[in-house]
Amino acid sequence: MSSFKESPDPLYVLRGANSQLSCLKFENSATLWSGTYTGHVYSWSMETRRISQTILAHPGHSVLWMEFILGTGSLLTQGRDGSVKIWAQSESCFTETGTLLCSSLGFCNSALVDQHTLAVPANGMSTVDIFDIRNHTNVSTLLPDQKSPKLGMCMKMCIANDRSLLVGYEDGSVALWDIGEHKMVSRLQLHADAVMCLDYCSKLTKGFSGSVSEDIFSCVLNNNTIVKKTEVKVTNAGFSDCKVRRDGKIVAFAGWDSNVRIFGAKHLKPLAVLNYHKEGVQCVTFSEDYLMACGSKDQLISLWDLYR
């Protein structure tokens, strides 16, 4: 892959969201879902490039996270109202079938462990609750040892290998949890400030993170130990989201400066800076066929055909 000398143009731009974008998720290559600051969830057809369905999932509260439960057609949405809602799809509409309680503080997302298990940020400081989605019950809690340093709030989380969970904390550290054993198996201080974005690629056994500073990091999991791999300093500080593409080739960082930075995932080699948006980019995601979508405070979603 070679880098672009100038920022390319987006493939196309989706317009029509009623407020700032807060999260994005491809259901498949034909459908993109977006969450907004007003609690709306929109389904966008990639064929017509228009909104095909709307759910008022968390009225008056930002939608922090969305995920589909494979094989069920069910949708999970998390809002800053302190709830994760379960939506069942029937014909052309979604019906709420259950609610799980989570933290209403901060901006930490949940993480789907498997078809039946969900990790959510808990109201307790630094803690994560594990729920059984089928019966909506809390089955365990990941609680740091009281002798460990104060980690602050959970800021970001993502699934790693073999039912393991990576959690980024307010103190700038990233920890690896064994969900089955309910214990922290490794912790590494990466950032001087709170972890603002975090993602993991099982193909590379590598994680990526950003903070409020100019520094971004990659780390690897070596025998269940987090080891820092690469550090890159960029021009402007602050990141809202990062996503590594499923094939492990590239990783995208959404910046507060309205730019999206594209790196080669193996060595964090800079490849491109996308500067289409006029306000901070809040979220980024990839489709199964590697189309990239970026959502911004300017209420626009840009779609990009890069390094496919």
N, C-alpha and C positions, 0 to 999 in steps of 0.2 A: 504494500500500500504506500502511495506517495501522498504528501501533504498538498493542500490547496494553497496557491499563492494569494488568492483573494477569496473572500467568503462567497460560496455559491448561493444561488437562490433556492428557496423552498420549492418542492414539487407542487404544492398548493397549500392554501390557507383556509381553515374552517372558521366561519364567522357565525355568531348567533348565540353564544353563551351570554347569560344575563349578568354575569359578574366575573371577578377574577378567577382564573383557573387554580385549583388546588391539588388535583391528582388526575392521573390518566391511566387507563388500562385497556389493552387490546383484548377483546374476547376471542377473536380470531383475526385472520387477515382482512376480513370483510367488515368488521365492526369495531369501532373505538368507543370506549366509555370515558366520560370526563366528569369530575366533581368540581363544585364551585364553592365560593365563600358563603353563598346564601343557602347551602344545603341541597341544591339541586344536583341530580345525576342525569346526564344526557347520553343517549346512544346515538352515535353518528354512523351513517352508512358510508363506506368508502367508495361505493359506486356512485351514489348521488351527491355525496359530500354535504349532506344535510342531516339535521336532527330527525331521527326516526322515532324516538321514544324519550319521555321525560318522567323521572321519579323525584318527587319532593321527599328525599330520604331523611334529612336532618334539618327541619325548618329553622332558619335563622342561625345555623351553625356550619362552620366549614366542614366539608367532607375531606377527611385526612387520608383515606385509604379505601381501595376496592379490590376484590378478588373473586374469581369464580371457583366453585368447588367442582373439580373435574368429575364428569360422569353423572352429575345430578342436575345440572342446569341452574343451580342455586347461586345467587349473588350475595356476597358479604359487603356491607358498607360500614365504615367507621366515621363518626362525627365528633366534633368537639363538644357535643352535648353529653358525653360520657356513656355512649352506647355503641355497640356493634350490632347491626341489624341483619337478619337473615331474610332473604327474599327468594320466593319460589316463583319460577317462570311457568306460566300457563298461557298457551297461545301467544298473544301479543302483549301481555301485561305481566307485571310482577306484583306479588302479594307478600306482605310482611308476615313471616311465620314464627319469628322469635327474636328476642333481644338479649344480649349479653352485656353486663356492666363492665366498663373500663374507665380509665382515668380521663377526666375532662380537662386536666391541666396539660400544658405543653402541646407538642405536636408529634408525639411518638406514634408511629403506625403499629398495627398488629401484624402478625405473620402466620400464614397457614402452614402448619407442620405437615399434615396429611389430610386425607379426605374427611377425617373425623375430629381432628385436633387443631385447636387454635391457641396461639400465644397472644395475649393482650397486655398493654401497659396497665399496671394496677394503680390504685389510689395510694397505696403505701410507697414511700420513697424508695427508689431503686428496685422495685419488685415487679415481677411479671407473673400474671396468672395464666394457667393452662386450663382451657375449657374443652369438654367433650361437646361438640356441636350437636350431636344427635339428641341429647337430653338436656342441653343448655346448663350443664353443671360444671362447677369449678373442681377439677380433679387434683390440682397441685399448685404450688406457688414456688417460684424461683426467687429465693431471698438471700442476698449476700451475707456472708459471715459478719457478725458485729465487730470482729477484730480487724476486718479489712478497712482500707481508707474509705472516707465518705465519697460515694460516687455521684451523688446528686440524682436528679430525675433521669429516667430512661428517655433518650432522645430519638433513637432510631433502632430498628431491629430487622434482621433478615435470617432466613434459614440457611444453614451451612450443610455439612455432610452428616448423613446417618443420624437424623433426628437431633441435630445440634443446632443451637441458636446463637447468632452473633448479636450482641447488644452494645450500642454506643451510648455513652453516658454524658451527663452534664459536665463532669470534670475533664472530659476529653479522652477518656480511656475507652477501649473496646474489650469486651469480655466474651469468652466462649463458654456456653452452658451445655451440659449434657442433660437433655430434657428428661430422659428416663431415670437418671440417677438424681435429678433435682440439685445438681451441684455445678459450681463454676470450676472449670478445669484449666482455664488460662485467662490472663488479663494482661493487656499491654497499654501503656500510656503513649498515645500517638499525638494528640493535639493539646495545645495549651488552653483551648477553650472548648465549649460544648461541641459534640459531634452533631453536625447538621444534616449529613447524608451518609448512607452506608449501603453497600450492595456486595453480593458474593457470587462468584462464578465457580460452580463445582467442576467444570471442565479444566479450569486452571488451578483449582484449590486455592483461590486467591480472593481477597476482599479489597474493597476500595472505599475510601472515606474522605470527606471534606468537612470544613468547619467555617467559622466566621473569618478566618485569616486567609492569606494567599496560598497556604500550603495544602496540597492534597497528597494522600498516601496510598500505597498498596501494601498489603501484607499477605503472607501465605500461612496455611495451616500445616505444620510439620509435627506429626504424631500428637495431634490435639494441642499443640502449642502455637500461639500466635507469634509470628516472627515478621518484623518490619522488613519490607523488600525495597521499595522505591519511594522517594520523596521528590515532588516537583513543586516549584514556586511559580505562581502565575502573576500577571500584572495587577489585577484587581481582586480585592478580597471578597469572600462570602459566597457560599454555595447552598442551594436549597434542596438539590436532589442529584443523584447519580445512578446510572444504570449501565450494567455491562451486558453486551449483546450475548444471546444464547450460545453462539459459536465461539465465544471467547476471543474474538478478534479486536473489537473496539469497545471503549467505555466512554460515555457521555456525561459531562458535568453541567448542570444548570446553574447559571451564575446570577447573583444579585445585580450585576452590572448589565443585565439584559442579554448577555452572550451565552452561547452554549459551546463548550470546549470539547473537542473530540480527540481522544488519545488512542494509540495502539495499546491494547490491554496488557500485552506481555511485558513491555518495558516502560509504559507510560510515555511513549514517544508522542509529542504533539503533532497532530495531523491537520486540524482545522479549527477555526473560530467562526461560529455562525452568529452574525450580528443583525438578524432580521428584526427582532422584537424591539419595542420602544421602552418597555419596562422590564423589571426583573422576571426571569424565567423561573417558574415555581416547580415544574415537574417535567419529566422526560420518560419515555417508554419505547419499547421496540415490539413490532409485530412478529409473527412466526416467520414471515418471509423478509424480515429485517428492515421494514419501513420504520422510520423513527418519527415520533410525534413529540412536540414540545408545547407546553402550556404556560401562558404568561399572565402577569398582572394586567396586561393590556387587553385581556378577554379574548385573545386570539390563540388558535392552535395551529402551529406550522407543522407540515409534514415534509420529510426529507428522504431523498433516495441517495444514500451515501455508502460507498464501499460495499455494494451488494454483489 
